[in-house]
Amino acid sequence: MSPSRTVSAPSHPTSRPSEPLRSRTRRPTLIAALCAAALTVTGLAAAPPAQVPTAAVALPYQDPSVPVPQRVADLLSRMTLDDKLGQMTQIEKDALVPQTDLATYRIGSVLSGGDSTVSPNNAQTWADTYDSLQRTALTTPLGIPMIYGIDAVHGHNAVRGATLFPHNIGLGATRDPALVQRVGRAVAEEVAGTGIDWSFAPCLCVARNDRWGRTYESFGEKPELPTSMATFVTGMQGTALGGDPASVLATAKHYIGDGGTTGGVDQGNTELSEAELRAIHLPPFQEAVRRGVGSVMLSYSSWNGVRAHGHKYLVTDVLKGELGFTGFVVSDWAALDQLDGQSGFTGAEITTAVNAGVDMVMVPHDYKKFLTLLRGEVNAGRIPVARVDDANRRILTKKFQLGLFEKPLTDRSLTPTVGSAEHRALARQAVRQSQVLLKNDGGILPLAKNAKLFVAGKSADDIGNQSGGWTLGWQGRSGPVTEGTTVLKGIRAAATDPSRITYDRYGNGIDASYTAAVAVVGETPYAEMHGDRPGGMGLDQEDLQTLSRLKASGVPVVVVLVSGRPLDIATQLPDWRALLAAWLPGTEGGGVSDVLFGDHAPTGKLPMTWMRSASQQPINDGDGKSPLFAYGHGLTYGAGPDPDPDPDPEPQPASCTAQFKVVSAWSGGYQAEMTVKNSGSGPLTGWSVGWDLGGSTVTSLWNGSLTVAQGRATVRNAAHNGALSPGATTSFGFTANGGAGTPAPQCTGS
């Protein structure tokens, strides 16, 4: 999601509840009591008095024992058109002036954009703000609760004092889906502790060009890695949405292809065939849908020139139809404004998006104009009422499943989990598992805890830099933006004698008496298009000058790289004895020192291919380009050569295996992926895979060459993916007509 490009200072009209909360538990009678005092709304058709529930007589939609589909149907039958259009509207909290407009216009959802905040910024104020808004929403005749969304993308990152986890690129480096699910659960607890019930996470983008300013929001460059990390959805929502008090609606975003734009341009154009789009960018969303994700956010980007927000085939036919997504689709921030290329949204843009399958529109400011235009499009028949009802059915279903009708206010028992010691310990674990050791000449790491160390670099003692974008603001910023442990603080805490740790940001004062110099350098915070790097991708002048001072001392240099993507560092690498990719670790810098001092050996593996130079972009695994460090690379401690190597090993026959997997299927066809692995002890220079087609016909194939004879397919490696070291894998994909069956592929290596 993008926040407003110009965000006005919030007036915070809702920073405290209008009256004391008599009970912190959410009760079914609360809505009934509030609805009894419903507003008389001017300018909108109000529900008749007979529809106003009382505490004594509950309507079917208010009865939690009634199945959700029946509750939805009952409520939908009682809603006016204005009620329905309001449910399809999401607005920025700070645009809601006066607050009573939330009820007047029947608004269904509120959000806080990247720069939206409360004052004072703490968990208590956020919870008070939420409850005040929810009380207002409940004063409508039907008492439909709002749902509140926020970008909790690496923790509850709008709240000062919240636990901030590594950004997704770091979590991808852990290769630990179970850990990522635990992270999702912790984030959900902190979000729910402020009342908020919907997070715009996880980003399941597949980043294919490191120039992209959102690369750090991707778990990795190959679809199987973000797909495996869709466990975050289960962590956020729980095994069943609303099954526990900390259940928060998750969002799979951004559908689809945002990580594949030409040139890595944010909000750009993804130029791929449908087969390639399906093979690379669709699998993570398939897995999220399988896990029951409640919402999907569309991408600003286009596919072959057509904006995703207006792409009915991708949204309605593929996502809702083929994949069977039953949740609701939300637009990105003001994304409808972009459909016609002109400033401001129009009725035609609204019609295009809603008919394409958008269920809720993130307006986010001019909600009065939006509702007027939306009403006009429906009344004119350009948006069918059936489409409006379908959108409402999807939205209301999630509200019922979340339990908002029974428990609309904050569960204050969860508020103390925000920034809790338990969550910070989990974040520290995630940090140390995300560290990727790329170089360790002479085994300089781990460092001795009693070593005399010189620490330098602009990110050594900067919680803002190590947390990156989406941290207490859309773009994030350098400095002490929130509570946490910087890398320097973690180093000092781990050292036997902290007085033997010297720090100077610029590397001034170092001499030959130090055992090693630890340089913590890299990128400063950014988000979205502000992070696009169309030119150079190297270190800035401050970092280069700092490193030069350290090198001149003759002290061995250990570099900790804090960045949201691989950087162009090949020229400087020979000057460094060790290189540790720390990514954007968040608030728990102690996880970096855990690895530097060997309390935990590094286990992270690269989620992205590391370029030799920026001119190689885009560079991805299997594309034939020679990287500085390959996808999946990562060293650890104590992994030296075989202590008793065979001085004259016998040559081993080349061998390989092939594994077939159906990626997606539709009526009359399917898409599959074949993974080839070198299962031998020697390198492969080429391979071929054969299997019986079983009556199907291959219609397209990539990353290999195909021949078909007597109903049997044979695929030989392409020029760029034939060479495989022992244990290495590559893959090819294809689409076919007919049924997939259960083929038994045979692999032959050479």
SVG drawing of the C-alpha trace seen along z (x, -y; Angstrom):
<svg xmlns="http://www.w3.org/2000/svg" viewBox="-41 -19 90 64">
<polyline fill="none" stroke="black" stroke-width="0.4" points="0.0,0.0 1.1,-3.5 0.2,-6.3 -0.8,-9.7 1.9,-11.6 0.9,-14.7 -0.3,-13.8 -1.8,-16.6 -1.1,-16.7 -3.7,-14.6 -6.1,-16.4 -6.6,-13.2 -10.3,-13.9 -10.6,-10.2 -7.5,-9.8 -9.6,-9.0 -12.9,-7.2 -15.9,-9.4 -16.8,-7.6 -15.2,-5.1 -15.2,-1.5 -17.3,0.3 -16.2,3.7 -13.1,4.8 -14.9,7.9 -16.9,7.7 -20.6,8.8 -23.3,9.6 -25.6,7.1 -23.3,4.2 -24.4,3.7 -28.0,4.0 -27.6,1.4 -25.8,-1.0 -28.3,-0.5 -31.1,-1.4 -29.7,-4.9 -29.2,-5.0 -28.5,-8.2 -31.1,-9.8 -29.0,-10.2 -29.6,-13.1 -29.2,-12.6 -29.2,-8.8 -32.1,-6.3 -32.3,-5.2 -33.3,-1.7 -37.0,-1.6 -37.5,-1.5 -38.6,2.2 -35.0,3.0 -33.5,1.4 -32.6,4.3 -33.3,4.3 -31.5,6.1 -34.5,8.4 -35.1,9.5 -32.2,10.3 -32.5,10.4 -31.0,13.5 -27.8,11.6 -27.2,10.7 -27.4,14.3 -24.0,15.9 -25.5,19.4 -26.8,18.8 -24.4,20.0 -22.5,17.2 -24.0,17.5 -27.5,17.1 -26.4,14.2 -24.9,12.5 -28.1,13.2 -30.3,11.8 -28.3,8.6 -28.0,8.1 -31.7,8.3 -32.1,5.4 -29.5,3.1 -30.3,0.1 -28.2,-0.7 -26.4,-3.4 -25.6,-0.8 -24.1,1.5 -22.0,-1.2 -20.6,-2.3 -19.4,1.2 -17.4,1.0 -15.7,-2.2 -12.4,-2.5 -11.1,-5.8 -8.0,-7.2 -8.6,-7.9 -7.3,-11.4 -9.6,-12.2 -12.7,-11.5 -13.9,-14.9 -16.2,-15.0 -15.9,-11.6 -19.7,-11.2 -19.3,-10.9 -18.3,-7.3 -21.9,-6.6 -23.5,-9.2 -22.0,-7.7 -22.2,-4.1 -18.4,-3.7 -17.4,0.0 -13.7,-0.4 -11.1,-2.8 -7.3,-2.6 -4.2,-4.2 -1.8,-5.0 1.9,-4.9 2.2,-8.3 -1.0,-8.2 -0.5,-8.2 -2.0,-9.0 -0.8,-11.2 0.8,-10.1 1.9,-7.3 1.6,-4.2 -0.5,-1.0 -3.0,-2.5 -3.8,-5.5 -4.2,-3.3 -6.6,-1.1 -8.6,-4.1 -8.7,-5.5 -10.0,-2.3 -12.7,-1.9 -13.9,-5.4 -14.2,-4.9 -15.9,-1.6 -18.5,-3.0 -19.4,-5.6 -19.7,-2.9 -22.0,-1.0 -24.5,-3.8 -26.0,-3.2 -29.4,-1.6 -28.1,1.9 -25.0,1.6 -22.5,2.9 -19.0,2.7 -16.2,1.2 -13.0,3.2 -9.8,1.3 -6.7,1.9 -3.0,1.0 0.3,1.9 1.8,4.1 4.4,5.4 7.3,6.2 5.6,5.9 3.1,3.4 5.4,0.8 3.2,-2.3 3.3,-1.9 6.2,-3.2 7.5,-0.5 6.2,2.4 8.4,5.3 9.9,4.9 10.9,8.1 13.2,8.4 11.7,7.3 10.5,10.2 13.8,10.4 15.5,11.4 12.7,13.8 13.2,15.4 16.8,15.9 15.9,18.1 14.2,20.7 12.1,21.4 8.3,21.3 7.5,22.4 9.4,19.5 7.6,17.1 4.3,18.5 5.3,17.7 6.3,14.2 2.9,13.8 1.2,14.9 3.3,12.4 2.5,9.6 -1.2,10.5 -1.2,10.4 0.3,6.9 -2.0,5.6 -5.1,7.0 -3.8,5.5 -4.5,2.1 -8.0,3.1 -7.0,3.3 -8.4,6.3 -6.9,6.2 -3.3,6.1 -2.1,5.4 0.4,8.3 2.1,10.4 3.6,9.2 3.9,12.3 5.6,10.6 8.4,12.4 11.1,9.7 12.9,10.3 14.9,7.1 16.8,5.7 16.4,2.1 12.9,2.3 12.2,0.2 10.1,2.9 12.6,5.7 12.9,6.0 9.2,6.7 9.7,9.9 10.7,13.2 12.7,14.1 13.2,14.2 12.0,17.7 8.2,18.4 8.7,21.4 10.3,19.3 7.4,16.7 5.0,19.6 6.6,21.5 6.4,18.3 2.6,18.0 2.6,19.6 2.6,16.0 -1.1,16.0 -1.9,18.8 0.1,17.0 -1.9,13.8 -5.4,15.4 -4.9,18.6 -6.1,21.9 -9.5,20.4 -10.3,16.8 -11.7,15.5 -10.9,18.7 -9.1,16.9 -8.9,13.3 -5.7,12.5 -7.0,13.5 -6.3,10.7 -7.4,10.6 -4.4,11.1 -3.9,9.7 -2.0,11.4 -0.5,8.6 0.1,7.3 -1.8,9.3 -0.1,9.8 3.3,9.4 4.5,6.3 7.9,7.8 8.4,8.4 8.1,5.0 10.4,4.0 13.4,2.3 12.2,2.9 10.1,-0.2 7.7,-0.5 4.1,-0.5 5.4,0.3 4.6,2.8 5.2,6.5 5.8,7.8 5.4,11.6 3.4,14.2 0.5,15.7 2.5,18.9 5.4,17.0 3.1,14.9 1.5,18.0 4.8,19.8 6.6,17.0 4.0,14.8 0.9,16.8 2.0,19.7 2.3,17.7 -1.2,16.4 -2.5,19.9 -1.0,21.0 -2.4,18.0 -5.9,18.8 -5.4,22.5 -4.6,21.2 -7.8,19.2 -6.4,15.7 -9.2,13.2 -8.3,10.4 -6.2,9.8 -4.8,6.4 -4.3,5.6 -1.1,4.2 -0.6,0.7 1.4,2.4 0.2,3.5 0.4,6.7 1.3,6.1 -0.1,2.6 -3.4,3.3 -3.6,2.2 -4.3,4.9 -7.1,2.8 -9.0,3.0 -8.1,6.6 -11.3,8.6 -9.7,11.8 -7.0,11.8 -9.2,10.7 -12.6,12.3 -11.7,15.2 -8.4,16.4 -8.4,15.3 -12.0,15.6 -12.9,18.3 -10.0,20.5 -8.3,20.2 -11.6,20.2 -10.8,17.1 -13.8,16.4 -12.5,13.4 -12.7,9.8 -10.5,7.8 -9.3,4.4 -7.7,1.8 -4.4,0.1 -4.2,-3.5 -6.0,-5.8 -5.1,-3.2 -8.4,-3.8 -7.2,-7.3 -4.5,-5.8 -6.8,-3.8 -7.3,-6.5 -4.0,-8.2 -5.5,-11.4 -5.5,-13.0 -8.5,-12.3 -11.0,-9.4 -14.0,-9.3 -17.2,-7.3 -15.8,-5.4 -12.7,-4.3 -14.9,-3.2 -17.0,-1.1 -14.0,0.4 -12.5,1.5 -15.6,2.7 -16.8,4.7 -13.2,6.2 -13.7,7.6 -12.7,4.9 -14.9,5.4 -13.6,2.6 -12.1,-0.7 -9.3,-2.3 -10.4,-5.8 -8.8,-7.1 -9.7,-10.8 -12.7,-12.2 -15.2,-9.7 -18.2,-12.0 -17.3,-12.4 -16.5,-8.6 -19.9,-7.6 -21.7,-10.0 -20.0,-8.7 -20.4,-5.0 -24.1,-5.6 -24.6,-7.2 -22.8,-4.3 -25.1,-1.7 -28.3,-3.7 -27.4,-4.0 -27.0,-0.3 -23.3,-0.4 -22.4,1.5 -24.9,4.3 -26.6,4.5 -25.6,8.2 -21.9,7.1 -22.6,4.8 -24.3,7.6 -21.4,10.0 -18.9,7.5 -20.9,6.9 -21.4,10.7 -17.6,11.1 -16.9,8.2 -19.6,9.1 -18.6,12.7 -15.2,11.7 -16.6,9.3 -18.8,12.1 -16.0,14.6 -13.8,12.2 -16.4,12.0 -16.8,8.2 -20.5,8.3 -20.0,10.0 -16.7,8.4 -16.3,5.1 -14.0,3.4 -10.3,3.9 -9.4,7.0 -7.3,5.1 -5.7,8.3 -3.7,8.3 -2.4,4.7 0.6,5.6 1.9,7.9 3.0,4.9 6.7,4.9 6.7,7.7 9.9,9.5 8.6,12.7 8.0,11.1 11.4,9.4 13.1,12.7 11.3,14.2 12.4,11.3 16.0,11.8 15.8,15.4 14.5,14.3 17.3,11.8 20.1,14.4 18.5,17.0 18.3,14.3 22.0,13.5 23.8,14.7 27.6,15.1 28.8,14.5 32.6,14.4 34.8,15.4 38.4,15.5 40.8,17.1 37.9,17.9 38.0,14.4 34.4,15.0 33.3,15.7 34.9,12.9 36.3,13.5 34.2,11.8 37.3,10.5 38.7,9.0 39.6,5.4 37.2,4.2 36.6,1.0 33.0,0.4 32.2,-2.1 29.5,-2.9 26.4,-5.0 24.1,-2.0 26.0,-0.6 24.1,-2.7 20.9,-3.6 17.7,-1.8 16.0,-3.7 18.5,-2.5 18.4,1.1 14.6,1.1 14.2,-0.4 11.1,-1.7 7.6,-1.3 8.9,-2.1 7.0,-4.8 6.2,-6.4 5.9,-5.3 9.5,-6.0 11.0,-5.4 13.9,-7.6 17.3,-7.4 17.8,-7.9 16.2,-6.7 12.7,-6.3 11.6,-3.6 12.8,-1.5 15.2,1.4 18.7,2.7 21.1,1.3 23.9,3.5 26.4,1.6 24.5,2.0 24.2,5.7 28.0,6.0 28.7,4.2 26.3,6.4 28.0,9.5 31.5,8.4 33.3,9.6 34.5,6.1 32.5,3.4 35.3,0.9 37.3,2.8 34.7,1.8 35.4,-1.6 32.9,-3.3 33.2,-6.1 30.7,-6.4 33.2,-7.6 36.1,-5.3 38.2,-8.1 40.8,-7.1 41.4,-3.5 44.9,-2.2 46.7,1.1 46.0,2.2 42.6,3.5 41.8,7.2 39.2,6.3 37.1,3.5 33.4,4.1 31.8,1.8 28.0,1.6 27.2,-0.1 24.5,0.0 21.2,-1.7 19.2,-4.3 15.4,-3.9 13.1,-4.2 9.8,-2.7 8.2,-2.0 9.2,-4.2 11.5,-6.3 13.7,-3.2 13.9,-2.5 17.6,-2.5 17.7,-2.9 21.4,-3.9 24.2,-2.8 23.5,-0.3 26.7,-0.7 27.5,-2.1 27.3,-5.8 30.3,-8.1 30.1,-8.2 30.3,-4.4 33.2,-4.2 35.2,-6.8 34.6,-5.0 35.7,-1.8 38.8,-3.4 39.8,-4.7 39.4,-1.2 41.4,0.4 44.3,-2.1 44.7,-1.1 45.7,2.4 43.2,3.9 41.1,6.8 37.7,5.5 34.4,7.3 31.5,5.8 27.9,6.0 25.7,4.9 22.4,3.4 20.3,3.2 17.0,4.0 18.6,5.9 21.9,7.1 24.2,4.2 27.0,3.7 30.1,4.3 32.3,6.5 35.0,3.8 35.3,3.4 34.9,7.1 38.6,8.0 39.4,5.4 37.0,7.2 37.9,10.3 34.3,11.1 30.9,10.0 27.6,10.6 24.4,9.7 22.1,8.5 19.3,7.2 16.9,4.9 16.8,6.7 14.4,4.4 14.6,3.6 16.5,6.6 20.1,5.9 21.3,8.4 20.6,11.1 23.4,9.8 25.9,9.9 24.7,13.5 26.2,14.5 29.3,12.2 30.4,13.7 29.4,17.3 26.7,17.8 24.8,19.0 26.4,20.1 25.0,18.4 22.4,20.5 20.8,18.0 20.8,18.6 20.5,15.9 16.9,15.3 18.2,13.3 21.0,13.8 23.8,11.4 25.0,9.4 28.6,8.8 27.6,5.4 24.4,3.4 24.7,3.8 23.6,7.5 20.2,6.5 17.9,8.3 19.8,11.3 18.0,14.4 18.8,18.1 19.1,20.1 19.3,17.2 22.9,18.0 24.5,14.9 27.5,15.3 26.7,14.0 29.0,12.8 27.1,15.1 24.5,17.6 20.9,17.8 21.0,20.1 24.6,19.3 25.4,19.0 28.4,20.1 28.5,21.2 31.2,21.7 33.5,24.8 32.6,26.0 36.1,26.6 37.4,29.2 37.0,32.9 39.6,33.9 40.6,36.9 40.0,36.1 40.6,38.8 43.7,37.5 42.7,39.4 38.9,39.9 37.3,42.3 35.2,40.6 31.5,40.9 28.8,41.4 26.6,38.4 23.1,38.8 20.1,36.7 16.5,36.8 13.4,35.0 10.3,34.1 7.0,33.2 4.6,30.7 1.3,29.3 1.4,25.5 -2.2,24.8 -5.0,26.5 -8.1,25.3 -10.8,26.9 -9.0,28.6 -5.4,27.8 -2.7,27.3 0.6,25.8 3.5,27.8 7.0,27.4 9.8,30.0 12.6,29.7 15.9,31.2 18.5,32.1 22.1,33.2 21.9,36.3 25.5,37.4 28.8,36.5 30.2,34.9 29.1,31.9 26.7,32.1 27.3,30.4 23.9,31.2 20.7,33.2 17.5,34.4 14.1,35.4 11.6,37.8 8.1,38.7 4.9,40.1 2.4,37.4 -0.6,39.6 -2.6,38.0 -1.9,34.4 -0.3,31.9 2.4,29.4 1.4,25.9 4.4,23.9 7.6,24.6 10.4,22.4 13.9,23.1 14.5,26.1 14.1,27.5 11.3,30.0 10.9,32.9 7.9,35.2 7.9,38.7 5.3,41.5 3.5,39.8 6.6,39.2 8.1,35.8 11.8,35.2 13.2,31.9 16.9,31.1 18.6,28.3 18.8,24.8 22.2,23.2 22.0,21.4 20.9,24.2 22.7,27.3 25.6,27.0 24.7,28.2 27.1,28.8 26.3,31.7 23.1,31.1 22.1,28.1 18.7,27.8 17.2,26.1 13.7,26.2 11.7,25.8 8.0,25.2 5.3,25.8 1.6,25.6 -0.4,28.4 -3.8,29.3 -5.5,32.3 -5.0,33.9 -1.8,33.8 -2.0,37.4 0.8,38.8 3.9,39.0 7.1,40.7 9.9,38.6 13.3,40.0 16.4,37.8 19.6,38.5 22.7,36.5 25.9,35.9"/>
</svg>
